[in-house]
Amino acid sequence: MSALKLGAFALSLCGAGYALFARGGALAGALPDLPVPTRAEGELGAPIARCDSAAWLAACAASDIPDIALPAEVEFEPMQRLIAESRAWTRQRDGDALGRMGEIALALDLGDSAADLFSAAAQLGASRARWNYLLGVALQQQGRLEDAITALRAALALAPELGIPRARVARALFELGRTDEARAEFDACLRADATRALGHIGLARIELADNDAAAALKELDSAAALTPGDYIVWTLRAQALARLGRAEDSRRDAERAAKLPRYRGWLSFDPVLPQCNERARTLAHVEVMFGQAQSRNDVAQLASLADELTQRVPRDPEAWRRAAAASVAAQRMPAARERIERAVELAPQSTPVLCTAAEIAMASSDPRRALELARRAMSSDPRSAFAHEVLGRASFLTQDYGAAITHARRAVELAPADLDKRQVLVEILLALQRKDEALLELETFLAVSPAHPWASAQLSSLRGSR
């Protein structure tokens, strides 16, 4: 709706109020809800929402809501939440409801609509600093950096104690090539709150851009001490190490970064953005939460999220595989077997699914079934280290010791940096009393990971027994 197509420049007019309310709220309570979209089945059985675009935009106009340009298909759960917030707006004239709608639009990558909603909310809602800030985020993601800086500075003026807007201003200045100003802002971030890694991360980016990898690494070491679970820190650290010629260290940090949970396209240091996705409850957010619960070994939350994933995408074999693994962690073996069989039914040639099914069969004391599944997994992908590892373990349980060693060694060859694969090989050798071979493998193990406690203890025990 053109009356509400407020760009970031309107932030300078915040005192002017919101034009539609010059009528004293005469329309309050008289406006319709947004139309309810029809529910349909999308890819992998995921519930999606479909609606008539013209009717939707007409309802936005009638409800004095900025145009929300929806794609032809959108996730059903976020759409339900978007409509619920529209009711809070149309019935109560709650300006913050427009901002909450903007959060959902931002999570759905509806950038223009999100910016319009945040702009309106910034003039009307009680949480003005938040909405100005998120307006800056939306504009920054669209590449409208000068406008983003204006919005972010407005958020800082309203809430000087916030650290995130200043870091984003600094990042926008950096992206505009205004490096000296960006450095000053990142330094200010550190002075304002030395416990946040934002300043160190930003300064590291500047040092990398200036080809000073050693200085960047120093900043990233400080950042890692503050936020060891931030994938951005380890990704940048891998880049710095690569430039310093430390290839093995760079590879290690890149692998560590790849295992950490992240928001797709969203900066991990920002606590506000995950809150937006939590409000929208997108599938991507549920998947990220699953990864975070996995990294914390939060079994209860893993089980709950696994259930939600299978409901969201009931034809996705990976969702059922993860649900089965979560059931194992929760010691619910009947549920684990049921879920992994569903995954195998959906993807009978998937190596990860078949490997997990074999592991569950072993945990259920069914080594013959495990061996069958592991052989199928290796047939699907002969170069899968996971398949060789599982086949090695299943072969050992069925007393085919030659095959057990062969496949365990092949798993290590295919994934030499994977310590779990090396541990399986050593355990098989020790169980078969092949101590000389086990000793050599443990020495290689500790060359890869010198401080590994299990390998160190096993090596000491072997040497002590000789």
N, C-alpha and C positions, 0 to 999 in steps of 0.2 A: 504494500500500500504506500503510495508516494509520500503521503504526509508523514510517514514514519521512516522513510529511507534516510535516516540520520547518519551522516558520515562522521568520522572521528573529529572533524573540525567543529562539530556542534558541542564538543566538550567545553569550549570556551564560553558557551552560552548557557552553562548549567543553571545559572540563576534565573533564566527566563522561564523555566518550567516547561511543562509538556503541553503542546498546543491543544491536544484533544481534551484537556481538562479545563480549558478556559470556559467550558460550558457548565462548570460546576458539577460535573459528574451526573448530568441528566440521563445519560445512557446506562448508568450503573444498574446491573441486574436485569437489563432488558435485552441483552445480546445472547445469541445462540452459542452452544458449544461447537467446536469443530466437528465435522461429520465423522462418524465411526467407520474406519476402513474395513473392507472385507478381509477375512483371514483366508490365506491360501497356503499351499505347501510348496516350499522352495527347494533349493539344492540340499541333498542329504536329508530331506524330510523336515528341514527347519521351517517353523511357522513364519510366514511373512505377511506384511500388510500391503494391500493394494487399495488405491483410492482414485477417484476421478479428479484429475489435476484442476480442472476449471472449477468444480464444486468446492474443492479444498481452498483454492485461492479466494473464491467469493466469500467463503466463511471467514477466512482471515480478515478480509476487508470489512465484513459486517461486524466482526468482533473487535475491530480496532487493534489487530495484531499485525506486526510487520509480515509481509509475504514470506511464507516458509516454503521454498521450492523443494518439493520432495521428488526423489527418483521414482521410477515406475514401481520398484519394489523396495521395501525397507523392513528391517527387523520388527517383528510384531511387538515384542516386549517394550522396546524404547518408544514405539508409537503409542502404546497404551499410556505410558508415563507422560508423554507429550500432551496427550489429550486431557489427562487428569490435571496438569498444570494450567492448561487453557481454561478449564472450568474455574480454577481458583482466580484467574484473571477476570473472566467475564462476569462472575458472580460477586466478587469482592473488590475488584479493581486493585488487586494486590500487585504493585509494581514489581516486587521481587519475583512474582510468578513468571514475568517475562524473562527475567534473568535465569530462572531455573529452566525455562524452555530453551533459552540460549545454550545452557550447559548440555542439554540433550542434543541439540542441533550440532554443537561442537563435537560431541562424541561420535555423531553420525557423519562427520566430515561435511556438514552443510555450512561451509564457511561464510558465505554472504548472509544467509539467514541468521546465523549465530551472531555476526557482527551487528546486524540491525536490531536484534533482540537485546543484546547487551547495551547497545547505545540507548535504546528506549529505557531499559531498566536502570541505567546509570543516572538518568534524570528523575526517575520516579521512585525507585526502590530504596528501602532503608539501608541496604547493604551496598551503598554506592561505590565504596572503594573496591569491593569485590567485582562489581560489574564493570567498572572502568578498567580494572586489571584484566579481566577476561576479554573485554573488547580489544585491549592491546594484544592479547594472545592471538585472538582470531585474526586481527589485522596482520600480525607478524607472520602467522602461518600462510597468509595470502601474499606475502612479500610486500605489503604496504608499510614499509618500515618507518617512514617519517610520521605517518598517522599513528602507527603503533606507539612510537615514542611519546607522542602527545598524550595518548590515552594512559600509558603507563605512568607518566609523570603526574597526571591527574590523580591516579590511584595513590601514588606516594604522597601527594599533597594532603589527601584525605586521611591517610594512615601511614605516617612516617615510620612507624615501627616495623612495617612489613619489609622483609628482605628480598622477596621474590621479584617485585616490580623493578627494583634497581638492577638486579642481575639481568633481567630481560632488556632493560634499556641499554645496558652495557653490551649485550649480545647483538642488539639491533645496530648499535653504533659500529661494532666490529664488522658486521655484515655490510654496512655502508662504506667501509674503508676508513672510518674515522678512528684509527687505532689508538692515538694518544688519548682521546676522550674515553674510549672504551677501557683502556688500562686504568685511567683515573677512577672510573665507575666501579671496576672490579676491585681496585684497592679499597674503595669506600665500602664495598660489601664486606670485606674482611675486617675493616675497622668497626663496622656496625655489629658484626656477629662473627667472631673468630671460630665458632663451633660449626659453622656451615661450610661446606666444601665449594659453594658456588664461585667464590672469588678465585680460589685456586684453579678450578676447572677452566674458568674464563681466561685467566692469565696464561694457563698452559696452551690454550688455543692460540693466543697471541704469539707466544714464544715459538710454537710450531710454524705459524705463518711467517715468522721472522727467521726461520731455519735455525733456531737455537734449541735443539732437541735436549741438550743437557739441562738447560734452564726449565724447559717444559717438564722433564722427568722429575725435577725437584718439586715443582708445584703439584704434580700428580701424586708423588709420594705423600705429600701433606694431605691431599684430597682423599687418598685411599685410607689413611689413618682415621679420617673422620667418617667416611661412608664406604666401608669395604664392600658393600653389596651393590654398588652403583656400576652398571655395565658401561656407562660412558667413560668413567675413570679408567677402566681396564682397556677399553677400546683405544682411547687416546694414548694410554701408556704403551700399548703394543706398537702404535705408530712411532712414538718417540724412540723406543728401543730399536725398532727396525732402522731408523735413520742413524742410530749410533752403531749399527753393524752387529747388534746383539740378537741374531736371528732366532736362536733357541728360546731366549727369554721373551722375545716378541711373540713367538708362536704360543708359548705357555699362557701369556696374558690374553691373547686373542681367544684361546680356548676357554679361559676362565670367563671372559666377557660373554661368550656364546651361551654359557650355561646359566647366566643370570636372568631373572625375569625382567621384562621391559614393557613399556607401552609403545605400541607400534606408531612411530612418527611423533611421539610425545616425549618431551624431555623428562628423564626419569627423576631429576632432582626436584621437580615441581609438585608439591603435595596437593595443590589445588586441582590440577588436571585429572589425577586419578579420582578425585571426588566427583568431577563432572561425569566421568565414565561410570562411576558407581551409581550416580543418579539415573543415568540412562540404562544401566545394566545391559550393555551390549554383550554379544557373544565373545568379542575380543577381550572384554574386561573379565568375563568369567574365566577365560582361558589363562589370562595373566594371573588372576587370583589363584588358580589351580597351581601354576608354576611357583608362586610365592609360598603357598602352603606346602608344596613339595620340598622347597628349599629349607623350610622351617621344620619339616617332618611333623606337621600338624595333621595327625591322622584323622581327627574328627572333622576338620574342615575339608580335608581331601575327599572324604567319603561323601559329604554333602554336595560339594562342587561337582564331583564325578556324576552324582545322580542328576544334577541340573544339566550337565553337558549332554547326557544321553537323552534327556527330555528335549533339549534344544535341537539336537541334530541326531534323531533316532536312527538314521541310516549311515552314520559315520562310524566305520570300524575302529578308527583311532579313539573316538570317544568311549566306545565300549571297552577297548583295550586298557585305556587309562582307568576306567571304572573298575575293571577287573583287578588291576594292580592296586588300586586304593582299597579294594575289598581284602586283598591279601594283607596289606599293611594293617588293616583293622581286624585281622584274624577271622574274617568271615568267608571261609573257604567255599561253602556251598554257593554263596552269591558270586564269588570269584569265578568258579567253574561255569556257572550259568552265563555270566557276562562275557567270558572269553569265548565260549561256544557261539554266542551271538556275533562276536567280532569275526570269528573264523567263518561263520555262515555268510557274513557280508563281504569278506575279503579272503577267500580261500587260498589265494596265491601271495598274500602279503607276508613278507619275511618278518617284519617286527611283530605282527599279530601272531604268526605261527611260533616265533621264538618265545613270546610271552605265554602262549598256550602251553608250550613244552615246559616252561619253568613252573607253571601252576600245576601241571600234571606231576612233575617231580615233587613239588611240595605236598601233593595229595597222595603220595606213595604209589604212583602209577608210572613206573619207569618205562614200561613197554609203550604206553601211549605217548610219553615224552619223547622216546626215541623216534617213533613214527612222525610226530610233528616236527621234530628237529631236522629229520631227513627231508621232509617236505620244504622246510624253510631254506635249507641249503640248496635244494634243487631250484628254488625260485631265485636265489641270489648266491651263486657259489663264492662270491668275493665278500660276503657279509661276515665280518668278524664276530658279530653277535650270534649268527647262525652256527659258526664253527665252535664258539665257546659253549653254546647250549648243547650242541651235538657231542662235544667232548664230555660234558658232565653226564649227559644221558647214557653215553657209551660206557662210562665208568660204572654207573649204577646197574647197567645190564651186564657187567663184567667183561666187556670187550675192551680190555685195557690198551691194546695196541691202537685201536681207533681213538680211544680217549686221549692218549698222548699226541697222536697225529693231529687231531682237530684242535686240541688246546694250543699246540705249537703254531698251527696255522692262524689261529685267532690272534696270537701275539705278533706274528709276522704282518698281518693285515692292519693291526692297530698297535704299533710299538709303544705309543705314549699312554695307552689305556692300562692303568695299574690293575684294574679288576681282572683283565684278561691274564696278566702275568701272575696274579695271585692264584687264579684257577689252575694254571699250569703247575705252579709250585705245589699246590695242595695235592694234586693228582700224583706228582712225583713222590712226595713225602708219604702219601698213603700206600704207594707201591714199594716203599723202602729203597727208592733209587736216589740215595742221598748224595752221591757225587754230582749227578745231574741237577738235583735240587739246589746244591751249593752254588753251582755255576749260575743257575737262573737267579738265585737270590742276589748274587754279586752284581749281575746285570740290572736287576730290579733296583738295587740301591744306587747304581750309577745313574739311573733315570730319576729316582726320588731318594736322595741321600738321607732324609730325615723320616722316612716312612716307618712308623712304630712297629707295625706287624712284621714287615720284612726284617727290620733290625733284630727283633726278638727271635724270629725263626733262625736267622743266621747265627746269632750268639748260641742258641740251643744246639744247632748242628755242629758248630765248631767245638762246643763244650763236650759233645758226645764222642768226638773222634779221638 
